Amino acid sequence: WSIPTRKCPIGYALMRILEHYLTFLTLDKLLPSEPFEVLEKAEAELKPFGGLFAAVGISWHQLQYIRLLYSLQNRHFSGEPQRPLAAAPAVEWHEGATGLDLGASQGVDAEMMLRQGLQVLAVEGNAVALQYFRERMAKETSPIASALTMVHAATGGCSVPALVEFQVDDHHAEKSFIFDARKDTPLVDATMTRVPQKSCGALYRQFVKHSAVYVKIDLEGTDLECLGSLLRNGTSGWELPRFVSIEVPPSGDVILDGMSKRWENELLGSISGSYCHAKLCRQHLYNLRWIPGLDLVSRYGWGASGPFGDHAVDWRRGESWAPVRQVLNEVLAASIIARMSHEWFDLHLRRC
């Protein structure tokens, strides 16, 4: 691999990575390492000026995440579960540090946390998606699987009733949620099951000894209820997680019925005094999936949320945090962009 004469090294290296990742030209092979070496060197040189994100709009940690995500797909596509994986982005945690993946889908984010050294609780109401994750971990030869606990349950703001109706899209396993007949419309091709229900706060108290590093919440409609349940633990002797992420409501709802302001007010009322800094993070980049039988790329399929904590990437500021209110003022603008594309956003929060 070499850079053609008169080509920008950074631009050419980035093009080589993204043309493989975005078009799945060589999913039977690993991404070439040379472009990453060029960009790692560029990141070090550009660090005083804002790093790669300031230069080209994508961060070094995003590229590392994409590399690991691609190699996970490569294992699945090639049918060789022992193919080498790219290294997870290096992070140092205290011993026994815990991460929770609430709405784990097929477990991509849970696996990312495992590979970064966290003890992980993965909770998912969709039994099919959870089984995919379980089978993948059964083939894992490294010791990370011993740090994983899986729970089959629907989760949100409460644990009553003990069983709830849970709807799963037959074509996209990650599109699943607690079904409320009073407000939800049944999907055309979907399976309805009854699954155990556990509140996010109850799961936190059961599986976290004192405090978690990160809690990812992606529950298709009950994110705020789940967050509120977690926050109530702060008055019960448990320290709140250092980082939390939740999904921003779909763009169409935000624009058409003023849901944005109601959502913001409810969120601010919940986190006041607990979470003071935020990032608004794009999601589409982490959720591209090649569907072999249909020979097409789907924007659904992984339920992946990207880098988290200090390495999460705000759509405007890169890895820098900003006051919560300042970030929430940008939700409507971000949602308009999302509506014109296939984008959607997660809100990452940092404890005060």
C-alpha positions in Angstrom: 0.0 0.0 0.0 1.4 3.4 -1.0 0.1 6.9 -1.3 0.0 8.0 -5.0 2.1 11.0 -6.0 0.5 14.4 -5.3 -2.2 12.9 -3.1 -3.0 14.3 0.4 -1.8 11.5 2.8 -4.6 12.1 5.3 -7.4 12.4 2.7 -6.2 9.3 0.8 -5.9 7.2 3.9 -9.4 8.2 5.0 -10.8 7.5 1.6 -9.3 4.0 1.6 -10.8 3.2 5.0 -14.3 4.6 4.2 -14.6 3.1 0.8 -14.2 -0.3 2.3 -16.4 0.3 5.3 -19.2 2.2 3.6 -19.4 0.0 0.4 -18.4 -3.4 1.8 -16.1 -4.0 -1.2 -14.0 -6.5 0.6 -15.9 -7.7 3.6 -14.1 -11.1 3.3 -10.9 -9.3 4.2 -9.7 -7.2 7.1 -9.3 -3.4 6.6 -5.7 -2.6 5.5 -3.6 -1.4 8.5 -1.4 1.1 6.6 -4.1 3.9 6.3 -4.7 3.6 10.1 -0.9 4.0 10.7 -0.9 7.2 8.6 -3.9 8.6 10.5 -2.6 7.7 13.9 0.5 9.7 13.1 -1.6 12.5 11.8 -3.7 12.5 15.0 -0.6 12.9 17.1 0.7 15.8 15.1 -2.7 17.5 14.9 -3.5 17.0 18.6 -2.6 20.5 19.7 -5.0 21.9 17.0 -8.0 19.7 17.7 -6.9 16.4 16.2 -8.3 14.7 13.1 -11.8 15.8 13.9 -10.9 19.5 13.5 -9.1 18.7 10.2 -11.5 16.2 8.5 -14.6 15.8 10.7 -13.9 12.3 12.0 -12.0 11.5 15.2 -9.3 8.9 15.8 -11.5 7.1 18.3 -14.3 6.9 15.7 -11.9 5.3 13.2 -10.8 2.8 15.8 -14.4 1.9 16.6 -15.2 1.6 12.8 -12.2 -0.7 12.5 -13.4 -3.0 15.2 -17.0 -2.9 14.0 -15.8 -3.9 10.5 -13.7 -6.8 11.8 -16.8 -8.1 13.8 -18.7 -8.1 10.5 -15.8 -9.7 8.8 -15.9 -12.6 11.3 -19.6 -13.1 10.6 -19.4 -12.7 6.8 -16.4 -15.0 6.4 -17.8 -17.7 8.7 -14.5 -17.8 10.5 -15.2 -16.8 14.2 -11.5 -17.0 15.1 -10.3 -14.5 12.5 -8.3 -11.8 14.3 -10.1 -8.7 15.5 -8.8 -5.2 15.4 -7.8 -3.9 18.8 -10.4 -2.0 20.9 -9.6 1.7 21.6 -7.3 1.8 24.7 -9.0 3.0 27.9 -7.9 2.6 31.5 -10.5 1.8 34.1 -10.4 0.9 37.7 -10.6 -2.8 38.6 -14.1 -4.1 38.4 -15.4 -1.1 36.5 -18.9 -1.8 35.1 -20.9 -0.9 32.0 -24.6 -1.5 31.3 -26.0 -1.9 27.8 -29.8 -1.4 28.3 -31.4 -2.3 25.0 -28.4 -4.3 23.8 -29.8 -5.7 20.6 -27.2 -8.0 19.2 -24.6 -6.9 21.7 -22.2 -4.8 19.6 -21.8 -2.0 22.2 -21.7 -4.6 25.0 -18.9 -6.4 23.2 -17.0 -3.0 22.7 -17.3 -2.4 26.4 -16.0 -5.9 27.2 -13.0 -5.4 24.9 -12.2 -2.2 26.7 -12.0 -4.1 30.0 -15.4 -3.4 31.6 -17.6 -5.9 33.4 -20.8 -5.7 31.4 -24.5 -6.2 31.9 -26.4 -6.6 28.6 -30.2 -6.4 28.8 -32.5 -7.1 25.8 -36.2 -8.0 25.5 -35.7 -9.4 22.0 -34.8 -13.1 22.5 -33.7 -13.5 18.9 -31.2 -10.7 19.0 -29.9 -11.8 22.4 -29.4 -15.3 21.1 -27.3 -14.0 18.2 -25.1 -12.3 20.8 -25.0 -15.4 23.0 -23.9 -17.6 20.1 -21.2 -15.1 19.1 -19.8 -15.0 22.6 -19.9 -18.8 22.8 -17.3 -18.9 20.0 -15.1 -16.3 21.7 -11.7 -17.7 22.8 -10.5 -14.7 24.8 -11.5 -14.4 28.5 -13.8 -11.4 27.9 -17.0 -13.6 27.9 -16.5 -14.3 31.6 -17.1 -10.6 32.3 -20.5 -10.6 30.6 -24.0 -11.1 32.2 -27.0 -11.3 29.8 -30.6 -10.7 31.0 -33.6 -11.3 28.8 -36.0 -8.6 29.9 -37.9 -5.5 28.7 -36.7 -2.5 30.6 -37.8 1.0 31.3 -39.1 3.0 34.2 -40.9 0.3 36.2 -41.1 -3.4 37.0 -44.9 -3.6 37.1 -46.5 -5.6 35.6 -44.0 -8.4 35.8 -44.7 -9.5 32.1 -45.3 -7.1 29.2 -46.2 -7.3 25.5 -43.0 -6.9 23.4 -43.1 -6.3 19.7 -40.2 -7.4 17.4 -39.9 -6.4 13.7 -39.5 -9.7 11.7 -37.0 -8.1 9.3 -34.9 -5.9 11.7 -34.3 -7.6 15.0 -33.0 -4.4 16.7 -36.4 -2.7 16.1 -38.2 -4.0 19.1 -40.0 -2.3 22.0 -42.5 -2.6 24.8 -45.9 -2.5 23.1 -48.5 -0.2 24.6 -51.9 -0.7 22.9 -53.1 2.7 24.0 -50.5 4.6 21.9 -48.6 2.2 19.7 -49.5 1.0 16.2 -48.7 -2.7 15.5 -45.9 -3.1 12.9 -47.0 -4.8 9.6 -44.6 -7.7 9.9 -43.9 -8.3 13.6 -44.0 -10.9 16.3 -45.6 -10.1 19.6 -44.3 -11.9 22.7 -44.6 -11.6 26.5 -41.4 -11.0 28.3 -40.3 -10.2 31.9 -40.1 -6.5 32.8 -37.4 -4.9 35.0 -36.9 -1.3 35.7 -33.5 0.2 34.9 -33.1 1.3 38.5 -33.8 -2.2 39.8 -31.3 -3.8 37.3 -28.7 -1.2 38.4 -29.1 -2.0 42.1 -29.0 -5.7 41.4 -25.9 -5.8 39.3 -23.8 -2.8 40.1 -21.9 -2.8 43.4 -21.6 0.9 43.8 -21.3 2.9 40.5 -21.1 2.2 36.8 -18.7 3.9 34.4 -21.2 4.0 31.5 -24.9 3.2 31.0 -26.2 3.1 27.4 -29.9 3.4 27.1 -31.5 2.6 23.7 -35.1 1.4 24.4 -37.1 2.7 21.5 -39.4 5.0 23.4 -38.8 4.5 27.1 -35.4 6.1 27.4 -36.4 9.0 29.6 -38.4 6.7 31.9 -35.4 4.4 32.2 -33.1 7.4 33.0 -35.5 8.6 35.6 -35.5 5.2 37.2 -31.7 5.3 37.3 -31.6 8.7 38.8 -33.8 7.7 41.7 -30.9 5.4 42.8 -29.0 8.5 43.6 -31.2 9.0 46.7 -30.8 5.3 47.7 -27.1 5.0 48.4 -25.9 4.2 44.9 -23.6 6.6 43.0 -24.9 7.6 39.6 -23.1 6.3 36.5 -20.3 8.6 35.3 -21.6 8.6 31.7 -25.0 8.0 30.3 -26.3 8.0 26.7 -29.9 8.1 25.5 -31.5 8.3 22.0 -32.9 11.6 20.9 -36.6 11.3 19.7 -37.1 10.6 16.0 -36.7 13.8 13.8 -40.2 13.7 12.3 -41.8 13.8 15.8 -39.5 16.6 16.9 -40.4 18.9 14.0 -44.1 18.1 13.4 -45.6 18.2 16.9 -43.2 20.2 19.0 -42.0 17.1 20.9 -38.5 18.6 21.1 -39.3 21.2 23.7 -41.4 18.8 25.8 -38.6 16.2 25.7 -36.0 18.8 26.6 -38.0 20.1 29.6 -38.6 16.6 30.9 -35.0 15.7 30.5 -33.8 18.8 32.2 -36.2 18.2 35.1 -34.8 14.7 35.5 -31.0 15.4 35.4 -30.9 18.8 37.1 -27.9 18.7 39.5 -26.8 15.3 38.4 -25.6 15.6 34.8 -24.2 19.0 33.7 -22.4 18.4 30.4 -23.4 16.8 27.1 -22.6 15.8 23.6 -25.0 15.3 20.6 -23.6 12.4 18.6 -24.4 11.1 15.1 -25.3 7.4 14.9 -25.8 6.4 11.2 -22.1 5.8 10.7 -22.0 2.9 13.2 -25.1 1.1 11.9 -24.4 0.1 8.3 -24.8 -3.6 7.7 -24.3 -5.7 4.6 -27.2 -8.2 4.0 -25.7 -11.0 2.0 -29.0 -12.6 0.8 -30.4 -9.3 -0.5 -27.0 -7.8 -1.7 -27.7 -4.5 -0.1 -26.6 -2.2 2.7 -29.0 -1.7 5.5 -29.0 1.3 7.9 -30.5 -1.1 10.5 -28.8 -4.1 12.1 -26.3 -3.3 14.7 -27.8 -1.2 17.4 -24.3 0.3 17.8 -23.8 3.7 19.5 -20.2 4.4 18.8 -17.5 5.6 21.3 -18.7 6.7 24.7 -17.6 8.9 27.6 -14.8 11.3 26.8 -14.3 9.7 23.4 -17.9 10.2 22.3 -17.9 12.6 19.3 -20.2 15.6 19.3 -21.5 16.5 15.9 -20.0 20.0 16.1 -17.3 20.0 18.8 -15.6 16.7 18.4 -14.7 15.1 21.8 -15.3 18.4 23.8 -18.2 18.6 26.3 -20.5 21.5 26.5 -23.2 22.6 29.1 -26.4 20.5 28.7 -28.6 23.5 27.9 -26.3 24.7 25.2 -26.3 21.2 23.5 -30.1 20.9 23.9 -30.5 24.2 22.0 -29.0 22.4 19.0 -31.4 19.4 19.0 -33.9 21.0 16.6 -31.2 21.9 14.0 -29.7 18.5 14.3 -33.1 16.9 13.8 -33.8 18.9 10.6 -30.5 17.5 9.2 -31.5 14.1 10.3 -34.9 14.3 8.6 -33.2 15.2 5.3 -30.9 12.2 5.6 -30.7 8.8 7.3 -29.1 10.3 10.4 -30.2 10.1 14.0 -28.6 11.2 17.3 -27.8 10.1 20.8 -27.3 12.4 23.7 -24.3 11.6 25.9 -24.3 13.0 29.4 -21.4 13.4 31.9 -22.0 13.6 35.7 -21.5 16.9 37.4 
